[in-house]
Amino acid sequence: MFGLNKKDASLLLVVAALIVFAPFLLNPFPENSGWAQFNAGYPDLMQRFVIFGIFAIGFNILFGLTGYLSFGHAAFLGVGSYAAVWMFKLLSMNVIPAIILAVITAGVFALIIGYVSLRRSGIYFSILTLAFAQMSFALAYSVLTPITGGETGLQLALDDPRILDSGSASAGNIPVPSLFGIEMRDSIEWALGSWVFTFNFGFYFCGLIMLIAFYLSIRIFRSPFGLMLRAIKSNQQRLNYTGLNPRPYTLAAFVISGMYAGLAGGLMASMDPLAGAERMFWTASGEVVLMTILGGVGTLIGPVLGAGMIKYMENIISKINGDILHTWFAFLPDGLEDLVVAMIYPFIGKGWHLTLGIVFMLVVIFLPGGLVQGGQKIATLFGRKKTGATSSTSTEPAE
């Protein structure tokens, strides 16, 4: 199927099913239920799941295959966002040209940064990429204000040229991104009993792009090029002794990874036509590192799972406050209720980063292969019970 083996084709179908049925899977609780707080099936969050999934997939091509840890990938995310917004301002509100420009611009930017940074390896490479990202942030925040909008960000305006659809703002309203007339914000709601499911066009458009990006990552992982990247990660010095120069391969991986980040940035601007310097800040680069490690470095679906987990915690766990906790534990005696709420409160709301830190620590200690390794262990456990076979001491790469 599409040049994939049975295992990879099945994995691709699983990802496709997750995208198609996301409105149902992310809304497990009725609207009037006390557990509806944990529903995540609204358009903005679903879009973030797939967009940051693309970002993490691209980062994993660099980090997972070559072992080069970049702390500056947010620079390409920001460059892609700026390029897309400028395309909306100058040419058209159609998302296709904006996304194409975002990918190309991020790729060129990654080629320049990668050419310099890849002269070093290890921690020196990581520090160089971090330095370039912070330089990019400083330029976008203050120096290049006419191009980037400075601290307020780059936004659309009524007087933008928009050469191909200049009459779109004639009614006095700023137009919104669309795909040949279909707006990204268009949604259909389906009420089924106490459940309300939202089917958003922008989410499914991003989901289709992520599915294509995921397919391409599989082909890269299984290609001779991917095998060469694995060899670089395994023992670059031994590869040098064979007479092969690893730099062109690592630079190609860096550029491809940067283009994935630019694609994610372009999609972010397509869903919300605003680009700000904060997307280039070092915390955004650190976030994609966490996503990849939580899901499983070097795995195929791991980065997608890690991105979904972090974005879920950021948008759901962070909204739980003290009043909601008191509602949940109202059945307890007053003194005990206050004690339980006081114990839990530091880990939710503004303290959700503390919960994320604990989860990250537990995953690194007990599941070095990330969530994918956890799923494999569960599958192995059930398989052992089913067949009665003993476990093997050998391990397979989690994919």
C-alpha positions as CSV (number, residue, x, y, z in Angstrom):
1,M,0.0,0.0,0.0
2,F,1.6,3.3,-1.2
3,G,5.0,1.5,-1.2
4,L,4.8,0.7,2.5
5,N,5.1,-2.7,4.2
6,K,2.1,-4.1,6.1
7,K,3.2,-2.8,9.5
8,D,3.8,0.8,8.2
9,A,0.5,0.7,6.2
10,S,-1.4,-0.3,9.3
11,L,0.2,2.5,11.3
12,L,-0.7,5.0,8.6
13,L,-4.3,3.8,8.6
14,V,-4.4,4.1,12.4
15,V,-3.3,7.7,12.2
16,A,-5.9,8.4,9.4
17,A,-8.6,6.9,11.6
18,L,-7.5,9.0,14.6
19,I,-7.9,12.1,12.4
20,V,-11.2,11.2,10.9
21,F,-12.8,10.2,14.3
22,A,-11.1,12.9,16.4
23,P,-14.3,14.9,17.1
24,F,-15.8,11.7,18.7
25,L,-12.6,10.5,20.4
26,L,-11.9,13.9,22.0
27,N,-15.5,14.4,23.2
28,P,-16.1,11.3,25.4
29,F,-18.3,13.1,28.0
30,P,-21.7,14.7,27.6
31,E,-21.8,18.5,27.5
32,N,-23.8,18.7,30.8
33,S,-21.6,16.3,32.6
34,G,-19.1,17.4,35.3
35,W,-16.4,15.5,33.3
36,A,-17.0,17.7,30.2
37,Q,-14.1,19.8,31.4
38,F,-11.8,17.1,30.0
39,N,-13.3,17.2,26.5
40,A,-10.9,18.5,23.9
41,G,-13.0,18.2,20.7
42,Y,-13.2,21.9,19.9
43,P,-11.7,23.2,16.6
44,D,-8.8,25.4,18.0
45,L,-7.4,22.6,20.1
46,M,-7.8,19.9,17.5
47,Q,-6.0,22.0,15.0
48,R,-3.1,22.5,17.5
49,F,-2.9,18.7,18.0
50,V,-2.2,18.1,14.3
51,I,-0.1,21.2,13.7
52,F,2.3,20.5,16.5
53,G,2.2,16.9,15.5
54,I,3.7,18.0,12.2
55,F,6.3,20.1,14.0
56,A,7.3,17.1,16.2
57,I,7.4,14.7,13.2
58,G,9.9,16.9,11.4
59,F,12.0,17.4,14.5
60,N,12.1,13.7,15.0
61,I,13.6,13.2,11.5
62,L,16.6,15.2,12.7
63,F,16.9,14.2,16.3
64,G,15.5,10.7,16.1
65,L,17.5,9.6,13.1
66,T,20.8,11.5,13.3
67,G,21.0,12.2,17.1
68,Y,21.6,15.9,16.5
69,L,19.6,17.8,19.2
70,S,18.5,21.2,18.0
71,F,17.4,23.8,20.5
72,G,16.5,26.3,17.8
73,H,13.7,24.7,15.7
74,A,11.2,27.4,16.8
75,A,13.0,29.8,14.5
76,F,11.7,27.8,11.5
77,L,8.3,27.7,12.9
78,G,8.3,31.5,13.3
79,V,9.8,32.1,9.8
80,G,7.0,29.9,8.3
81,S,4.3,31.9,10.1
82,Y,5.7,35.2,9.0
83,A,6.0,34.1,5.4
84,A,2.4,32.8,5.4
85,V,1.0,36.0,6.8
86,W,3.0,38.1,4.3
87,M,1.5,36.0,1.5
88,F,-2.0,36.7,2.9
89,K,-1.2,40.4,3.0
90,L,0.3,40.7,-0.5
91,L,-1.2,38.0,-2.7
92,S,-4.3,36.1,-1.6
93,M,-6.1,34.7,1.4
94,N,-5.9,31.2,-0.2
95,V,-3.9,29.0,2.1
96,I,-2.1,27.0,-0.6
97,P,0.4,29.8,-1.7
98,A,0.9,30.8,1.9
99,I,1.9,27.3,2.9
100,I,4.1,26.8,-0.1
101,L,6.0,30.0,0.7
102,A,6.3,29.1,4.4
103,V,7.9,25.7,3.5
104,I,10.3,27.2,1.0
105,T,11.3,30.1,3.2
106,A,11.9,27.9,6.3
107,G,13.9,25.5,4.1
108,V,16.2,28.3,2.9
109,F,16.6,29.6,6.4
110,A,17.4,26.0,7.7
111,L,19.9,25.6,4.9
112,I,21.8,28.7,6.1
113,I,21.7,27.9,9.8
114,G,22.4,24.2,9.2
115,Y,25.4,24.9,7.1
116,V,27.0,26.9,9.9
117,S,25.8,24.8,12.9
118,L,26.6,21.4,11.5
119,R,30.3,22.3,11.5
120,R,30.0,21.2,15.2
121,S,28.3,18.3,16.9
122,G,27.0,17.3,20.3
123,I,26.4,20.1,22.8
124,Y,28.1,22.7,20.6
125,F,25.7,22.1,17.8
126,S,22.8,22.4,20.2
127,I,24.1,25.7,21.6
128,L,24.7,27.1,18.1
129,T,21.1,26.4,17.1
130,L,19.8,27.9,20.3
131,A,21.9,31.0,19.6
132,F,20.6,31.3,16.1
133,A,17.0,31.0,17.4
134,Q,17.4,33.6,20.0
135,M,19.1,35.9,17.5
136,S,16.0,35.4,15.2
137,F,13.7,36.1,18.1
138,A,15.6,39.4,18.9
139,L,15.5,40.4,15.2
140,A,11.8,39.7,14.9
141,Y,10.9,41.4,18.3
142,S,12.8,44.7,17.8
143,V,15.2,45.1,14.9
144,L,13.0,44.0,12.0
145,T,9.8,45.6,13.3
146,P,8.6,46.9,9.8
147,I,8.7,43.3,8.6
148,T,7.6,41.4,11.7
149,G,5.4,43.8,13.5
150,G,7.6,43.8,16.6
151,E,6.1,42.9,19.9
152,T,2.5,43.3,18.6
153,G,3.1,40.7,15.8
154,L,2.3,40.7,12.1
155,Q,-1.4,41.1,11.4
156,L,-3.7,41.6,8.5
157,A,-5.2,45.0,7.7
158,L,-8.0,46.3,5.5
159,D,-5.5,48.2,3.2
160,D,-3.4,45.2,2.4
161,P,-2.8,44.8,-1.4
162,R,-4.0,41.2,-1.8
163,I,-3.4,41.3,-5.5
164,L,-5.4,38.2,-6.5
165,D,-8.5,39.0,-4.3
166,S,-8.3,42.7,-3.6
167,G,-12.1,43.1,-3.4
168,S,-12.5,40.6,-0.6
169,A,-12.3,43.3,2.1
170,S,-14.7,45.7,0.4
171,A,-17.4,45.1,3.0
172,G,-15.2,46.6,5.7
173,N,-14.2,43.3,7.2
174,I,-10.8,41.7,7.1
175,P,-11.0,38.4,5.1
176,V,-10.2,35.1,6.6
177,P,-7.9,32.3,5.3
178,S,-9.7,29.9,3.0
179,L,-9.2,27.1,0.5
180,F,-10.8,28.1,-2.8
181,G,-13.6,29.8,-1.0
182,I,-14.1,27.4,1.9
183,E,-13.0,29.2,5.1
184,M,-10.8,27.5,7.6
185,R,-13.2,28.4,10.4
186,D,-16.2,26.8,8.8
187,S,-17.7,24.2,11.1
188,I,-20.6,21.8,11.3
189,E,-22.1,20.8,14.7
190,W,-23.9,17.5,15.2
191,A,-25.9,17.2,18.4
192,L,-26.4,13.5,19.5
193,G,-28.2,13.3,22.7
194,S,-26.2,15.2,25.3
195,W,-23.1,15.2,23.1
196,V,-22.2,17.9,20.6
197,F,-19.6,17.1,18.0
198,T,-17.9,19.8,16.0
199,F,-16.5,19.0,12.5
200,N,-14.2,21.8,11.5
201,F,-12.9,22.3,8.0
202,G,-9.6,23.8,9.1
203,F,-8.9,20.8,11.4
204,Y,-9.5,18.2,8.6
205,F,-7.4,20.3,6.2
206,C,-4.5,20.3,8.7
207,G,-5.2,16.6,9.4
208,L,-4.8,15.7,5.7
209,I,-1.5,17.7,5.6
210,M,-0.3,15.8,8.7
211,L,-1.2,12.5,7.2
212,I,0.9,13.3,4.1
213,A,3.7,14.5,6.3
214,F,3.5,11.3,8.3
215,Y,3.6,9.2,5.2
216,L,6.7,11.1,3.9
217,S,8.4,10.5,7.3
218,I,7.8,6.8,7.0
219,R,9.3,6.8,3.5
220,I,12.3,8.7,4.9
221,F,12.7,6.3,7.8
222,R,12.7,3.2,5.5
223,S,14.8,4.7,2.7
224,P,18.6,4.3,2.2
225,F,18.9,7.9,3.2
226,G,17.2,7.1,6.5
227,L,19.6,4.2,6.9
228,M,22.5,6.5,6.4
229,L,21.2,8.9,9.0
230,R,20.9,6.0,11.5
231,A,24.5,5.1,10.7
232,I,25.5,8.7,11.5
233,K,23.7,8.4,14.8
234,S,25.2,5.0,15.6
235,N,28.9,5.9,15.0
236,Q,29.8,8.9,13.0
237,Q,33.5,8.4,13.5
238,R,33.4,4.9,12.1
239,L,31.5,6.3,9.1
240,N,34.2,8.8,8.5
241,Y,36.8,6.0,8.4
242,T,34.9,4.4,5.5
243,G,35.5,7.6,3.5
244,L,31.9,8.8,3.5
245,N,31.2,12.4,4.4
246,P,28.2,12.6,6.7
247,R,27.8,16.4,6.5
248,P,25.6,16.4,3.3
249,Y,23.3,13.9,4.9
250,T,23.0,15.7,8.2
251,L,22.4,19.0,6.4
252,A,19.7,17.4,4.2
253,A,18.0,16.1,7.4
254,F,18.3,19.5,9.0
255,V,16.7,21.2,6.0
256,I,13.9,18.7,5.8
257,S,13.2,19.0,9.5
258,G,13.2,22.8,9.1
259,M,10.7,22.6,6.2
260,Y,8.4,20.5,8.4
261,A,8.6,23.2,11.0
262,G,7.9,25.9,8.4
263,L,4.9,23.8,7.3
264,A,3.6,23.8,10.8
265,G,4.2,27.6,11.1
266,G,2.3,28.1,7.8
267,L,-0.6,26.1,9.0
268,M,-0.7,28.0,12.3
269,A,-1.0,31.3,10.3
270,S,-3.6,29.7,8.1
271,M,-5.8,28.9,11.1
272,D,-5.1,32.2,12.8
273,P,-3.5,34.8,10.5
274,L,-1.2,36.3,13.1
275,A,2.5,35.8,13.5
276,G,4.4,36.9,16.6
277,A,8.0,36.7,17.8
278,E,7.0,34.5,20.7
279,R,6.9,31.6,18.3
280,M,10.6,31.8,17.9
281,F,11.4,31.9,21.6
282,W,13.6,29.2,23.2
283,T,10.6,27.8,25.1
284,A,8.9,26.8,21.8
285,S,12.1,24.9,20.8
286,G,12.2,23.2,24.2
287,E,8.5,22.2,23.8
288,V,9.1,20.2,20.6
289,V,12.0,18.5,22.3
290,L,9.7,17.4,25.2
291,M,7.0,16.3,22.7
292,T,9.5,14.0,20.9
293,I,11.0,12.5,24.0
294,L,7.6,12.0,25.7
295,G,6.3,10.2,22.6
296,G,9.4,8.3,21.8
297,V,12.6,9.5,20.1
298,G,13.2,7.7,16.7
299,T,9.7,6.2,16.5
300,L,7.2,7.1,13.9
301,I,4.0,7.8,15.8
302,G,5.7,8.8,19.1
303,P,6.1,12.5,18.3
304,V,2.4,12.8,17.4
305,L,1.4,11.3,20.7
306,G,3.8,13.5,22.6
307,A,2.5,16.6,20.9
308,G,-1.1,15.6,21.7
309,M,-0.3,14.9,25.3
310,I,1.5,18.3,25.9
311,K,-1.1,20.3,24.1
312,Y,-3.9,18.5,26.0
313,M,-2.3,19.3,29.3
314,E,-1.6,22.9,28.3
315,N,-5.2,23.6,27.2
316,I,-7.2,21.3,29.5
317,I,-5.3,20.7,32.7
318,S,-4.4,24.4,32.9
319,K,-8.1,25.5,32.9
320,I,-8.9,23.5,36.0
321,N,-9.2,25.9,39.0
322,G,-10.0,25.8,42.7
323,D,-13.7,26.2,42.2
324,I,-13.8,23.2,39.9
325,L,-11.9,21.1,42.4
326,H,-14.3,22.1,45.2
327,T,-17.2,21.0,43.0
328,W,-15.5,17.6,42.4
329,F,-14.8,17.0,46.1
330,A,-18.0,18.6,47.6
331,F,-19.0,15.2,48.9
332,L,-16.2,15.2,51.4
333,P,-16.4,16.8,54.9
334,D,-15.4,20.5,54.7
335,G,-12.0,20.2,56.4
336,L,-11.1,17.1,54.3
337,E,-12.4,18.8,51.1
338,D,-10.2,21.9,51.7
339,L,-7.2,19.6,52.4
340,V,-7.6,17.6,49.2
341,V,-8.1,20.7,47.1
342,A,-5.0,22.3,48.7
343,M,-2.9,19.2,47.8
344,I,-4.1,19.0,44.2
345,Y,-4.2,22.7,43.4
346,P,-0.5,23.3,42.9
347,F,-0.5,20.7,40.1
348,I,-3.3,22.2,38.0
349,G,-4.2,25.6,36.5
350,K,-1.1,27.8,36.4
351,G,0.9,24.9,37.9
352,W,0.3,22.5,35.0
353,H,4.0,22.8,34.2
354,L,4.7,21.0,37.5
355,T,2.5,18.1,36.4
356,L,4.2,18.0,33.0
357,G,7.6,17.9,34.7
358,I,6.6,15.0,36.9
359,V,5.2,13.1,33.9
360,F,8.4,13.8,31.9
361,M,10.5,12.6,34.8
362,L,8.5,9.4,35.1
363,V,8.7,8.7,31.4
364,V,12.4,9.3,31.2
365,I,13.1,7.0,34.2
366,F,10.6,4.2,33.6
367,L,9.9,4.5,29.8
368,P,13.0,5.7,28.0
369,G,11.3,4.8,24.7
370,G,8.4,7.2,25.5
371,L,4.7,6.5,25.3
372,V,5.3,4.1,22.4
373,Q,7.4,1.9,24.6
374,G,4.6,2.0,27.2
375,G,2.1,0.9,24.6
376,Q,4.5,-1.9,23.4
377,K,4.9,-3.1,27.0
378,I,1.1,-3.3,27.4
379,A,0.7,-5.1,24.1
380,T,3.5,-7.6,25.1
381,L,1.9,-8.2,28.5
382,F,-1.5,-9.0,26.9
383,G,0.2,-11.1,24.2
384,R,2.1,-13.1,26.8
385,K,-1.1,-13.8,28.7
386,K,-2.7,-14.9,25.5
387,T,0.0,-17.2,24.2
388,G,1.7,-18.2,27.4
389,A,5.1,-17.5,25.9
390,T,8.0,-16.2,27.8
391,S,9.4,-12.7,27.1
392,S,12.5,-12.3,25.1
393,T,15.5,-10.3,26.3
394,S,16.0,-8.7,22.9
395,T,14.3,-5.4,22.2
396,E,13.0,-3.9,18.9
397,P,13.0,-0.3,17.9
398,A,9.7,1.3,18.9
399,E,7.9,2.4,15.8
